[in-house]
Amino acid sequence: MAGKLTNVKNTLVLIICLVLVFLMVSAGNYRGNACPSNEKGHLFSLTYGKNQTFLLHKKLIIHKNNYPLMDVKTDIQNKIRMYLPDDIARRHFVAGCNQHQIPVDGRIDFIENFPSKFVNPRNIEIWLPEAYDPSKKYAVIYAHDGQMLYDKTKSWNGEAWDIDDVAGEMMRTGKIKDLIVVGIWNDGANRFRDYFPQNPFESLSETEKAFIQQKLQESFRIEGDFSPNSDHYLKFIVQELKPWIDTHYSTLKDPANTIILGSSMGGLISFYAITQYPEVFGRAVCMSTHWPGIFGLENNPVPDAFLNYTDAHLSKLDNHKVFFDLGDQGLDSLYTGTQQKIDQLLIKHGFNESNWQTFYAAGETHTETSWNKRLPAALKFILN
């Protein structure tokens, strides 16, 4: 009897939450959409007007088969986030998850489900500046989490790097060389597998690997067993995507004009890429690099694994440039200690202000808005 009452209660709460969402959507007092976030379902994010009056628990989790069916959170910015199962999200809320972004500056060529023998197909969005001229040659930025680069109206959280605005303006004013941006969409459910550097992970003991797997499962970043697929992800970029880009666009193909860029886990895979393929990538932008790999530092073997990897591989970098940065709020507050040790390793291996920069941004946090603020400094350093 108690079980039936619980199921009825959960169903009623789900219906109430959905009705609230529909009411806000109908009133036009919202912002956001639902896009894939993990194997469990979708993350729905919206912002409601300050005059909306209704009650929601601070955190409400309805469980089904031992995982959250819906996770509703509110915060001081009037934002609601919900995890919804695929069928509900796709039927009612998905808007723009597989639609290309609309740039403010320049144009975007959208390649849907670019095929690969190494990773799952994924969308590619190539940004071209307004004055793109096939008779000229352009540097190329390969950027991870491509669906977050250009258009905040199509992103899951209403934020974007706005790299098209920043790069376009900097090119017009002569602050950086001409470039194009290749936005590589992440694979949603497999993002952590694609972006977690494989070599450092494989250096861990079996006990340590099991610990990392457990922590990623607890944070709903993975389902089932975990092993990185980042070596294959980099093969996809180097052996399949880059040759296609160089064939179809007017590019400078040398390492000095081939940049790899990302934030958080994208920062990790960018640094891994330049050390694994120094003959391909001559520049790396690693913003808010997620050195812990998971979401805590206690008993975490990952930072030391990355330090050991870095010490062993920095000698491969000769005429290369690397830009790091981080804030001190939110997730970024976990990065300072490891980043300072990375800085010392760079000094040990002969890096100086001409080929390396780490920017510590006080008061900044782990968001696309924060990365947008620091993007001009990163591009100016890397592209000059």
C-alpha positions as CSV (number, residue, x, y, z in Angstrom):
1,M,0.0,0.0,0.0
2,A,2.8,2.4,1.0
3,G,4.5,1.7,-2.3
4,K,1.4,2.5,-4.3
5,L,0.9,5.8,-2.4
6,T,4.6,6.7,-3.1
7,N,4.1,6.0,-6.8
8,V,0.9,8.1,-6.9
9,K,2.7,10.9,-5.1
10,N,5.6,10.8,-7.5
11,T,3.3,10.8,-10.5
12,L,1.4,13.8,-9.1
13,V,4.5,15.8,-8.4
14,L,5.8,15.0,-12.0
15,I,2.5,16.2,-13.4
16,I,2.6,19.4,-11.3
17,C,6.1,20.2,-12.4
18,L,5.3,19.7,-16.1
19,V,2.2,21.9,-15.8
20,L,4.3,24.6,-14.2
21,V,6.8,24.4,-17.0
22,F,4.0,24.5,-19.6
23,L,2.4,27.5,-17.9
24,M,5.7,29.4,-18.0
25,V,6.3,28.5,-21.6
26,S,2.8,29.5,-22.6
27,A,3.3,32.9,-20.9
28,G,6.5,33.3,-22.9
29,N,8.3,34.0,-19.7
30,Y,11.2,31.6,-20.1
31,R,14.5,31.0,-21.8
32,G,16.1,27.7,-22.5
33,N,15.7,24.3,-24.2
34,A,16.4,20.6,-23.5
35,C,19.5,19.0,-24.8
36,P,21.2,15.7,-24.1
37,S,23.2,15.8,-20.9
38,N,23.9,12.1,-20.0
39,E,22.7,8.6,-20.6
40,K,19.9,9.1,-18.1
41,G,17.9,11.7,-20.0
42,H,18.0,15.4,-20.7
43,L,18.7,18.5,-18.8
44,F,16.0,21.1,-19.2
45,S,17.0,24.6,-18.2
46,L,14.8,27.7,-18.2
47,T,14.7,31.1,-16.5
48,Y,11.4,32.4,-15.2
49,G,10.3,36.0,-14.7
50,K,10.7,37.6,-11.2
51,N,6.9,38.2,-11.0
52,Q,6.1,34.5,-11.5
53,T,4.5,33.2,-8.2
54,F,4.6,29.6,-7.5
55,L,6.2,27.2,-5.0
56,L,8.9,24.6,-5.8
57,H,11.0,22.7,-3.4
58,K,14.7,23.7,-3.5
59,K,15.6,20.2,-4.7
60,L,13.1,17.5,-5.7
61,I,14.2,14.1,-7.0
62,I,11.9,11.5,-8.2
63,H,13.5,8.1,-8.5
64,K,12.7,5.3,-11.0
65,N,14.9,2.2,-11.2
66,N,17.4,3.7,-8.8
67,Y,18.1,6.9,-10.8
68,P,16.6,10.3,-10.9
69,L,13.5,10.5,-13.2
70,M,13.4,14.2,-12.6
71,D,15.8,16.5,-10.7
72,V,14.4,19.9,-10.2
73,K,16.6,22.7,-8.8
74,T,16.0,26.4,-8.4
75,D,18.7,29.1,-7.7
76,I,18.9,32.8,-6.9
77,Q,19.0,33.6,-10.7
78,N,15.4,32.3,-11.0
79,K,16.6,29.3,-13.0
80,I,15.1,25.9,-13.0
81,R,17.0,22.8,-14.1
82,M,15.2,19.5,-14.7
83,Y,16.5,16.1,-15.7
84,L,13.9,14.4,-17.8
85,P,13.9,11.0,-19.4
86,D,14.4,11.0,-23.2
87,D,10.8,10.4,-24.2
88,I,9.4,13.3,-22.2
89,A,12.2,15.7,-23.1
90,R,12.0,14.9,-26.8
91,R,8.3,15.0,-27.0
92,H,7.7,18.2,-25.2
93,F,10.9,20.3,-24.8
94,V,13.7,19.5,-27.2
95,A,14.1,22.7,-29.4
96,G,17.3,23.2,-31.3
97,C,19.4,20.3,-30.0
98,N,20.3,19.2,-33.5
99,Q,19.9,22.6,-35.1
100,H,22.9,24.6,-36.2
101,Q,23.8,27.8,-34.4
102,I,23.2,31.2,-35.9
103,P,26.3,33.4,-35.7
104,V,26.2,37.2,-35.1
105,D,29.3,37.6,-37.1
106,G,30.2,35.7,-40.3
107,R,28.6,32.4,-41.3
108,I,28.4,28.8,-40.3
109,D,28.6,25.7,-42.4
110,F,26.8,22.9,-40.7
111,I,27.8,19.3,-41.2
112,E,25.3,16.9,-39.6
113,N,26.6,13.6,-38.2
114,F,30.1,13.8,-39.6
115,P,31.0,10.1,-40.0
116,S,34.0,8.4,-38.3
117,K,35.4,4.9,-37.8
118,F,36.9,6.0,-34.5
119,V,34.0,7.7,-32.6
120,N,30.2,8.2,-32.9
121,P,29.1,10.5,-35.7
122,R,28.7,14.1,-34.5
123,N,27.8,17.5,-35.8
124,I,30.5,19.9,-37.0
125,E,30.0,23.6,-37.3
126,I,32.6,25.6,-39.3
127,W,32.6,29.3,-38.7
128,L,33.9,31.5,-41.5
129,P,34.5,35.2,-41.0
130,E,32.4,37.7,-42.9
131,A,35.1,38.4,-45.4
132,Y,36.2,34.8,-45.9
133,D,38.0,34.6,-49.2
134,P,39.0,31.2,-50.7
135,S,42.0,32.9,-52.4
136,K,43.5,33.6,-48.9
137,K,44.8,31.1,-46.3
138,Y,43.4,30.9,-42.8
139,A,44.6,29.5,-39.5
140,V,42.2,26.9,-38.0
141,I,40.9,26.5,-34.4
142,Y,39.5,23.1,-33.6
143,A,37.2,23.7,-30.6
144,H,35.5,21.1,-28.4
145,D,31.9,21.3,-27.1
146,G,31.1,22.9,-30.4
147,Q,27.4,23.4,-29.6
148,M,28.4,26.0,-27.0
149,L,30.5,28.2,-29.2
150,Y,28.4,30.6,-31.2
151,D,24.8,31.0,-30.2
152,K,23.4,31.1,-26.7
153,T,19.8,30.7,-27.9
154,K,20.7,27.2,-29.0
155,S,22.7,26.1,-25.9
156,W,21.3,24.1,-23.0
157,N,22.1,26.8,-20.4
158,G,21.5,30.0,-22.4
159,E,25.3,30.8,-22.5
160,A,27.9,30.6,-25.3
161,W,31.5,31.5,-25.9
162,D,30.5,33.9,-28.7
163,I,33.8,33.1,-30.4
164,D,32.4,34.3,-33.7
165,D,31.9,37.8,-32.2
166,V,35.3,37.9,-30.5
167,A,37.3,36.5,-33.4
168,G,35.5,38.6,-36.0
169,E,36.1,41.9,-34.2
170,M,39.8,41.0,-33.4
171,M,40.4,40.2,-37.1
172,R,38.8,43.4,-38.3
173,T,41.0,45.4,-36.0
174,G,44.2,43.6,-36.9
175,K,44.7,42.1,-33.4
176,I,45.0,38.5,-34.7
177,K,45.6,36.7,-37.9
178,D,42.8,35.5,-40.1
179,L,41.2,32.2,-39.0
180,I,38.3,29.9,-39.2
181,V,36.8,27.9,-36.3
182,V,35.8,24.2,-36.5
183,G,33.3,23.5,-33.7
184,I,33.2,19.8,-32.8
185,W,30.0,18.9,-31.0
186,N,30.4,16.7,-28.0
187,D,28.7,13.3,-28.0
188,G,26.6,14.0,-24.9
189,A,26.6,10.7,-23.1
190,N,30.2,9.9,-24.2
191,R,31.7,13.3,-23.5
192,F,33.7,12.2,-20.5
193,R,34.9,9.1,-22.4
194,D,36.0,11.2,-25.4
195,Y,37.7,14.0,-23.4
196,F,39.3,12.1,-20.5
197,P,43.0,11.7,-21.4
198,Q,43.7,8.1,-21.9
199,N,47.4,7.8,-21.1
200,P,47.2,9.3,-17.6
201,F,44.1,7.2,-16.8
202,E,45.8,4.0,-17.8
203,S,48.7,4.8,-15.5
204,L,46.4,4.4,-12.5
205,S,46.1,1.2,-10.5
206,E,43.0,-0.9,-10.9
207,T,41.8,0.3,-7.5
208,E,42.2,3.9,-8.5
209,K,40.4,3.3,-11.8
210,A,37.5,1.8,-9.9
211,F,37.4,4.8,-7.7
212,I,37.2,7.2,-10.6
213,Q,34.5,5.1,-12.3
214,Q,32.5,5.1,-9.1
215,K,32.7,8.9,-8.7
216,L,31.7,9.5,-12.4
217,Q,28.8,7.2,-11.9
218,E,27.7,8.9,-8.8
219,S,27.8,12.3,-10.6
220,F,25.8,10.8,-13.5
221,R,28.6,11.5,-16.0
222,I,28.7,7.9,-17.1
223,E,26.7,4.7,-17.0
224,G,28.3,1.3,-16.6
225,D,32.0,0.7,-16.9
226,F,34.4,3.6,-17.7
227,S,37.4,3.6,-19.9
228,P,38.5,6.7,-21.9
229,N,38.1,6.8,-25.7
230,S,40.2,10.0,-26.0
231,D,42.9,8.4,-28.2
232,H,40.3,7.4,-30.7
233,Y,38.7,10.9,-30.4
234,L,42.0,12.5,-31.3
235,K,42.5,10.1,-34.2
236,F,39.1,11.2,-35.4
237,I,40.3,14.9,-35.4
238,V,43.7,14.3,-36.8
239,Q,43.1,11.5,-39.4
240,E,39.5,12.3,-40.5
241,L,38.3,15.7,-39.6
242,K,41.4,17.8,-40.3
243,P,42.1,16.3,-43.7
244,W,38.5,17.0,-44.7
245,I,38.7,20.6,-43.5
246,D,42.0,21.2,-45.3
247,T,40.5,19.8,-48.5
248,H,37.3,21.8,-48.4
249,Y,38.5,25.1,-47.0
250,S,41.5,27.4,-47.6
251,T,43.6,26.7,-44.6
252,L,47.2,27.0,-43.3
253,K,48.0,23.4,-42.5
254,D,51.2,23.7,-40.4
255,P,51.3,23.3,-36.6
256,A,51.8,27.0,-36.0
257,N,48.4,27.7,-37.6
258,T,46.5,24.7,-36.1
259,I,45.0,25.4,-32.7
260,I,43.2,23.1,-30.4
261,L,40.8,24.8,-27.9
262,G,38.5,23.9,-25.1
263,S,37.4,24.4,-21.5
264,S,36.9,22.2,-18.5
265,M,37.2,18.6,-19.8
266,G,37.7,20.3,-23.2
267,G,40.8,22.0,-21.7
268,L,42.1,18.6,-20.6
269,I,41.7,17.0,-24.0
270,S,43.3,20.1,-25.7
271,F,46.4,19.8,-23.6
272,Y,46.5,16.0,-24.2
273,A,46.1,16.7,-28.0
274,I,49.1,19.0,-28.2
275,T,51.3,16.6,-26.3
276,Q,50.1,13.5,-28.3
277,Y,50.2,15.2,-31.7
278,P,52.8,18.0,-31.5
279,E,53.4,17.6,-35.2
280,V,49.8,18.6,-35.9
281,F,48.8,21.1,-33.2
282,G,51.2,23.9,-32.5
283,R,48.9,25.9,-30.2
284,A,46.6,25.0,-27.4
285,V,44.0,27.0,-25.4
286,C,43.1,25.2,-22.2
287,M,40.5,27.2,-20.1
288,S,39.4,26.1,-16.7
289,T,41.3,22.9,-17.2
290,H,39.5,20.1,-15.2
291,W,42.6,18.6,-13.6
292,P,40.6,16.6,-11.0
293,G,38.9,14.5,-13.7
294,I,36.0,14.0,-11.3
295,F,34.4,16.5,-8.9
296,G,36.4,16.4,-5.8
297,L,40.0,16.3,-4.6
298,E,39.8,14.0,-1.6
299,N,41.7,10.7,-2.3
300,N,41.8,11.6,-5.9
301,P,44.7,10.1,-7.8
302,V,44.0,11.9,-11.1
303,P,45.9,15.3,-10.6
304,D,49.1,13.4,-9.8
305,A,48.6,11.2,-12.9
306,F,48.3,14.4,-15.0
307,L,51.4,15.9,-13.4
308,N,53.4,12.8,-14.1
309,Y,52.2,12.7,-17.7
310,T,53.0,16.4,-18.2
311,D,56.5,16.0,-16.8
312,A,57.1,13.1,-19.2
313,H,55.7,14.8,-22.3
314,L,56.6,18.5,-22.2
315,S,59.9,17.8,-23.9
316,K,57.9,17.0,-27.1
317,L,56.9,20.7,-27.3
318,D,59.4,22.9,-29.1
319,N,58.0,25.8,-31.0
320,H,54.6,25.4,-29.4
321,K,52.4,27.8,-27.4
322,V,50.1,27.0,-24.6
323,F,47.5,29.2,-22.9
324,F,46.0,28.2,-19.5
325,D,43.5,30.1,-17.4
326,L,41.2,29.5,-14.5
327,G,38.9,31.4,-12.1
328,D,38.6,30.8,-8.3
329,Q,34.9,30.3,-8.0
330,G,32.7,27.2,-8.4
331,L,34.4,24.2,-10.0
332,D,37.4,26.4,-10.9
333,S,38.3,26.6,-7.2
334,L,39.4,22.9,-7.4
335,Y,42.0,23.7,-10.0
336,T,44.5,26.2,-8.5
337,G,46.8,23.7,-6.7
338,T,47.3,21.5,-9.7
339,Q,47.6,24.4,-12.1
340,Q,50.3,25.9,-10.0
341,K,52.2,22.6,-10.2
342,I,51.7,22.5,-13.9
343,D,53.1,26.0,-14.1
344,Q,56.3,24.9,-12.3
345,L,56.7,22.0,-14.7
346,L,56.4,24.3,-17.6
347,I,59.2,26.5,-16.1
348,K,61.3,23.4,-15.5
349,H,61.0,22.4,-19.1
350,G,62.1,25.9,-20.4
351,F,58.8,27.5,-21.1
352,N,58.6,31.3,-20.7
353,E,56.4,34.3,-21.4
354,S,57.0,33.9,-25.1
355,N,55.3,30.5,-25.4
356,W,53.3,30.0,-22.3
357,Q,50.8,31.9,-20.2
358,T,48.6,31.0,-17.3
359,F,46.0,33.6,-16.3
360,Y,44.4,33.5,-12.9
361,A,41.1,35.3,-13.0
362,A,39.9,36.3,-9.6
363,G,36.2,36.2,-9.1
364,E,35.5,34.2,-12.2
365,T,33.7,30.9,-12.4
366,H,33.1,27.9,-14.6
367,T,30.8,29.3,-17.3
368,E,30.9,30.2,-21.0
369,T,30.3,33.8,-20.0
370,S,33.6,33.7,-18.0
371,W,35.5,32.1,-20.8
372,N,34.2,34.6,-23.2
373,K,35.7,37.4,-21.1
374,R,39.1,35.8,-21.3
375,L,38.9,34.7,-24.9
376,P,40.4,37.9,-26.4
377,A,43.6,37.5,-24.3
378,A,43.9,33.8,-25.2
379,L,43.5,34.4,-29.0
380,K,45.9,37.4,-28.9
381,F,48.6,35.3,-27.2
382,I,48.1,32.2,-29.3
383,L,47.7,33.9,-32.7
384,N,50.6,36.3,-32.6
